[in-house]
Amino acid sequence: MIFESHAHYDDKSFSEDREAILKKVKEAGVGIIINTAASMKSSRQSLELAKSHSNIYTSIGVHPHDVQTMKEHDLELLLAMSIYEKVVAIGEIGLDYHYDTVPHEVQKLWFRHQIKLAVDLDMPMIIHSREASMDTYDVLFENEGHKVGGVIHCFSGSAQTALRYVDLGYYIGIGGVITFKNAKKLVEVVRTVPIENLLIETDAPYLAPIPFRGKRNDSSMLPYIIEEIAKIKGLTTEEVTQATWDNGVKLFKLQALSSQT
């Protein structure tokens, strides 16, 4: 079975055929999906989606692009949502300096608040970090992020940085970008980081792998990512599938389901 560590099936791009896509994904061998929230609204929507599908679990949290409108009360709402057993992580949270639309200090403030929530709840985190690698690491390090660990989603840094995160207790999320021709830096990351510290993800509906680049992504495309990782690391696709399943089950504390393999 395949473990999908990051997708957004609550996204409006799936509004017209969501159930058909989820059926296709299940038939493609995807056993567990972590549907990842990015706002207060998507936290609620993702939780409802997880409640209605046995193979879907959810995170709750607010993406750095959306933290500017957060209020203290939102942390209380996230805390209230966390009581549901289908909630397995806080995320996606972090820092994004690419578009520079939200002041860095505002991003850091709410990143710290959500890290504290994760630590208090003893839940792993799904981390978004774009063009903010050092600041992301520093905020995690300074705010006890090592206590719960998590995954650095859609990792885009160097192999050296990846190993620093691994030492801090984080998995490295590898998505469709690994199939792109210009992914030399990410290839080195996959080559360097032990398979025991990797997770696979689609970030559906975004970042479809070759040969579907530019099209809507979904978890049935994970085998293309698995195949590329296997090629880089000299492993079989079965070994990569099993290892990343085990890693996902361990990180999100879903050990009772490991027998599904």
N, C-alpha and C positions, 0 to 999 in steps of 0.2 A: 504493500500500500504506500501511497505517496502522501507526504505531509506538506501542505501549503501553509507557509508561515506568514503570508501577508497578501491579502486581497481586499477589495472594496466592492462587495456585491450589493451593498445598499446604494451604490452610485446610480444616478439617474440614467446613465447609459444602458443599464440593465432593466429599466422599467418595463419594457415591452416583452421581454423574453426571459426574465430572471429564472423562473422555475425550469424552463427548458434547458437553459445553460447549466444550472446546478445539477440537473439530471445527467446531462452530457458529461460533466466533470466527474460525477460519481462513477459513471460507467467507464471513464478513462482511468480509473484506479486511484483517484484522490480520496483518501480515507478520512482525513481531517483538514478543515480549513479554519485558519484564524482570520476572521473578518475584522479588519482594523479600522477603528474609528479615527476621525480627524477633527471633529467639532462636537459641541454639545448635541446638536441635532443628529449628527451621524452616530454618536454614542447611543442615543435612544433607538435609532433605526436599526443599528447593528445588533443591539441586544434583542430586539423583537425578531430579527431574522434568525439569530442563534436559537432563540426559544422555539422556533417552529421547524428547525432542521437538526436532526440528531448528530450530524457530522460537522456542524458549524459551531465554533466558539468565538467569543468576541473580546476585544479590548475596549476600554473606555478612556477618553482623553482628548486633548485639544492640540492640534497641529500648530507650530509656531506662526503660521500665517493668520491664524484665527484668535490668537490670545489677546489681542488688543481690546477686544470687547468682553473679555472674561471679567467676572465679578467674584468676590469671595463666596457668594452663595453657590456659584457653579461647582466649587470644590465640595460643598455639602451635597449637591445633587449627584456628583460622581461617587461620593462615598456611599450614598443611598443605593445607587445602581450596583455597587460592588458586591452586594449581598447575594446576588444571583449566581448560582454555581456555573452558569455559562460564561461568566466574566472571568478571564484568566490572565489579564495583563492590563497595564496602564500604557496607553499610547494611541496614535503615534504622537510622541512629544519630543521636543528638542529645540534645535536652532537651525534657521535657514537664512543665510545672508545673501542669497543669489539675487532676489528682486529688491531687497532692502526696503520693503514697504512697512515693516514693523520695526521700531527702534530696537537695537540689540539689547539694551538694558531691560526693556519690557519683555522681550523673549526670554531672557535669562531669569527674570523674576518669576514668571509663570512656569518655566522649566523647573526651577527649584521647588516651587509649590507642588508640582505634580510628582516630582521625585520623592518628596516627603510623603505624599499620599501613597505612593507605591511601597515605600519602606514601611510605613505604618501598617499597611495591609499585607505586607510580605508577598507582594506580587511582582513578577518580572516586568520589565519595561520594553516597549518597542520604540526604538530611538530613531528619529529623523535628524540627519545632520547633512547640510548642504553648504559647502564653502565655509564651514565653521568647525572644522575638525578639532583644532586645538581647544577652542572654547568649549565645545561639547564635552571633550574629555575632561577638561578642568572642572566644569560644573558637576559632572558625575562624580569625579574623584573627591571634590570638596564637600559633597552633600550625601555621602554614604551610599552612592550608587552601586558600590561593590557588594552591598549587603543582599541585594535581590537579583542583580544581574539582568540580563535581557538580550536583545539582539539589535545590532546596528543595521537597520533596514537599508537595502539598496546601497551597500557600501561602495564608496567612490574614492577612498583614500589610498595611501601607499601600503605595501606589505608590512613595513615597519610599524605604521600606525595601527594596522589591523592586529598585530601581535600585542601591542600595548593594550588594546581593548580586550583581547583574549585574556591577558594577565589580570585585567580588572574584573573578569567574570562574564564577559559578553561573547555571544555568538556573532558571526559575520553573515549577513544576509546577502545571498547571491541571486540575482534575477536575470532577466532577458538580456541585459547589457553584455553579459559574458559571451554571447553569441555574435556580437558586433565585431567588425573588422578592426576597429580602432580601440579595442578593449585590452590593449597590451598591459596596462597597469593592473587591471582587474585579473587578468590571467596570472600575473605574478602573485597576486594576493591568494588566488585559489591554489596555486602551486605551493605557496609558503605555509598557509594556515592548515593545521591538521584537519582531516575530515571530521574529527570529533568536535570541531568548533564551527562547523558550517551549517547553515540552514538554506533552504531553497524557497524562492518566492516568485510570484508573478507581478505583484502590485497591480493586478487587474482592476480596472480596464486599461491601465497604462503599460508602456514599455514592453510591448510584445516582442518575442525573440525573432531572430531570422529563422524562417523565411516569411514571417508575418509582420515584420516591422511596419509601424504606421497604422496597423489595423487594431481593432479592439482585442484586448488580451483577455484570456481566461485560464483557469487552472489546468485545462486539458493540454496546455502547451508546456507544462513543467517538464515532460520528458526531453524536450530540446535542451533545457538547462542542465538536466541530469546527465545527458549524453556529453555535453561540453565539459562538465566537471570531471566526468569519468575519463575522458580523453586526456585532459590536462594532468590528472593525478595518476594515470596508469591503473585505474580501477575498473571493475565492471559496472555497468549501469545498475545492476542488482545491489552491488555493494554500496554505491552512492545512495540509492533509494532507501536501503535499510538503515544506513548510518544517519541520514538526515531525518528519517522517521524517528529513530531513537533519540536524536538530539532534540527534536521538537517536543516529543512526549516528556522528556526530562525537564526541559526549560519551563514548559507550561503546566507541569505537574499533572499530566494525564496518564500516569503509569498504568492505571487500571485498564486502559484501552490498548496497551501495547500488544496484547494477545491477538489483536485484529490483523497483525502481520501474518 
